Structures are given as C-alpha cells and as structure tokens.
Amino acid sequence: MTALRPERETAAGGPVDPLTDPLPDVLAGGHSSPWFRAEQPPQQGEAHDLPAPQPPPADPYAQLPPAAYAAPPQEDAYAGHVPYDGGPGWTGSPEPYPAPEAAGEPYSPVPEVPRDDETMALRTADPARTGEERDETPPPTATAGAEGGRAARRKAAKRNARPGGRRGTGRRRAGAPAPETAGAPGGDGESPERPRTRVEARRAERARKPSAATVASRAVGELFITIGVLMLLFVTYQLWWTNVRAQQQADGAAHNLQQDWEQGKRKPGAFQAGQGFAILHIPKLDVVVPVASGIDKQRVLDRGMAGHYAEGALKTALPSAKEGNFAVAGHRNTHGEPFRYINRLTPGDPIVVETQDTYYVYEMASILPQTPPSNTAVIDPVPAGSGFTEPGRYLTLTTCTPEFTSTYRMIVWGKMVEERPRSKGKPDALVD
C-alpha cells in the first residue's frame, strides 16, 4: 500500500483538499499529465487509497452569449475623406478615394517569377543539341558578350561578322529574327561597333603612321634643335672657356718669363716668333699680360698674350729703342680679352712695359675709336692721327671693334715719360 507523502497530510490525518492546497499535486486529483491514463486499471497486487477524481472546474465564460465575444463596432476614420488637393505641382483629383468595389478592377495577384535554374549553378553544355540547332541558334547579344568576359566578346564579334559561325552553313530559319542588340551599350537598340577585318586594321595602322611630310618636318626640327644646341655650346666655348684657358696660359707664360729673368736666361735683343720678352701693365684696368714677338693668332693672340708688331712691313721698334713706336696688338673679346676695356683709358693714365732690366712708363695721349684694318699708318714711327708731330718714343695699342667683331680697329697711343732700371725698384704707377 502506497503511503501518502507527509506534506499531503493535515494535522488530523485526513486528505488535503486540492482546491485549497497551496501546493497542488496534479497527480492527486484531476490529472493533467499526458502520460496518465485514468482508464488504466490498477495492477494486480497493488492497492490504491487515492481519493476519487474531482471534476474539472466549470468554465466561467461558458454561459456568456456569442455576441459577447464580438469586437465593438468602430467608425471608419477614413470614410468620406478627401485627399490633399493643392500646392504646386499637384495633379491629383479632389474626389474621395473610391472603394475597392467601385473601381471595377478585379484583384489579380502578382504572378510568381519563375526561378532561373541558370542562376543556381554553372551552365553546362547540352549534348542533346544537334549541329543544325546550334547553327540556327542566334548568336549571343553584345550585352551577353560583355558580361561573359573578353573571350565571350570575341566569339560574339566573330559570329556577328560571319553569320552562321565557323561551320560556314550560314543558314537561318525562315522568318527567324536577326540577333538583336537592344541591350548593348548605347541604348535604344543601337548596335555596337563592328569589329575590324584584317584589311581595315592594316589601313587603320597605316593611317596612324606619320606621313612623309610629317617625318621630314620632324627631321628638320630635330636638325634645327641640334644646330641650336651646337651653336649654344660654341658660344659658351668662345665667351667663357677660351677666356679661362687663355688666362691660364698667359699667367703661366708670365710666371715662366719672370723666372727666366731672375735666372739670367733672357737678354735683350732679337726674339723668336711667339717668344715672350716683356710684361704689359695697365693699372687702371688691372691688366697684366705678357708680350710675345709677332702677332700670330694661334701662337700668340689666342693664348691670351699681346703681340708685338715685329715682322715684315709692320715691324716696329722695341721699347729700348731711342726713337720709334712700340706697337702691340691684343684681343678685345674672347681668348683672355686683355684689351677689352682700353676705350676707358683717358689722357694721363699710366701704361708700363716691364722687361728684364728696365721699366718703361708711358702716359696715355690719345685714342682713335675706329679705323679700317688697312690703316697701317697708325703704327708708323710718328703715328698718323695720334697728334704727334715729331719723332719720339711712342706706344700704340691696337684691338678689334665693335665688340665681338673684327670689322674695324681701335687705336690707343701713349708717350714714354720714364725709363726706370729694375735695380731702382718698381715705378710709382705699379707701387700705387
């Protein structure tokens, strides 16, 4: 016999009312477990002292009429409502919204779009299609080719260029529409650009090539550019590098000449062509230039030195002569340009000629700004145009003019005012 649980017993030992029990046991009275079967008979050999099952409580709403469950009536908030009419751009009708029944249009559900199997998996070739069906199938549109990649576009272009494909059948069913390109780029059914044939491609390539006139003009332009660059380099050489090089050579010649004087290797007398024998000082212009025998351009003048007229009909006297004109030539531009600024000399400016034994001091007397190169009278013993009227010991400097040309000659004359031995030291013109 199954005993009752202690908490199910009251103080008097009687059963607990399931309706007042704060901890009801669903198995003690009305059983709600799905595994419990009330009609199951008790097993043999077992005794049950459970109380009789109690009927379920009555439904409090069972006696209410069906109308009690109906929703209370509500008024239609949109009945007779007039839609918005007014404002700029409004094109609606001020009439009330028609009822769905008054529209007269039957309700039609949205048709279901059939599922595209091709979007679910990769496309595979259909082995059941015959060759004739493949020939009759129109080629893919330009849009499909564009979406399929470069290879697909090439195949589509080949099919468009050769109807019928590579099989060459060229057959098309009667009434079959031509391939459309409405979806191709360009819109409104505009067909894409037709691919070029080999002949057209060659023509386009020839058209892109420059013509003979264009090639010739380019060659002439490049030639002019080259000539311009060469001229620029030549001008740079003439105006800059020749001065640098000639100045170095002149400085070296003056240094060697002074060393020879100190060692007693040079004696006054006749000198060979190109041989230095004196140093010309123009203090006002800060010029110190060696003087060599002769006026040869390559051996004397282009080496930055001044040249003495000592040959042929243009031979002049040396500074040591008791009478005569010591005439010297030099560059005004390029190659050291020792006489570039002799036009700035004024009467009375000193000009000193230094030799191994003596300093010869001259004072500038006059200037001839321009004369033809054929006027050799300017270097005569009594120079013409100098203002000297009788024999004396004179100095003549000649150079080219205008600058950077050799059209004319500029002449500067001077008269000796002092002959000073080297043993007495430098003259005042060089000391100051």
Secondary structure, DSSP 4 states (H G I P E B T S, - for coil): -PPPPGGGB-TTSPBPPTTT-SS--TTTSS---TT--TTPPPPTT----PPPPPPPPPPTTTTS-GGGGSPPP---TTTTPPPP--STT-----SPPPPHHHH-----PPPPPPP-GGGTS-----TT--HHHHHHSPPPPHHHHHHH-HHHHHHHHHHHHSTTGGGT-----TTPPPPP-TTSTTSTTPPPPPPP-HHHHHHHHHHHSPPHHHHHHHHHHHHHHHHHHHHHHHHHIIIIIHHHHHHHHHHHHHHHHHHHHHHT---SS---TT-EEEEEEEGGGTEEEEEEES--TTTTGGGT-EEE--SGGG----TTSSSEEEEEE--SSSTT-TTTTGGG--TT-EEEEE-SSEEEEEEEEEEEEEE-TT-GGGGSSS-TTSS--S--EEEEEEEEESTT--SEEEEEEEEEEEEEEGGG---HHHH-
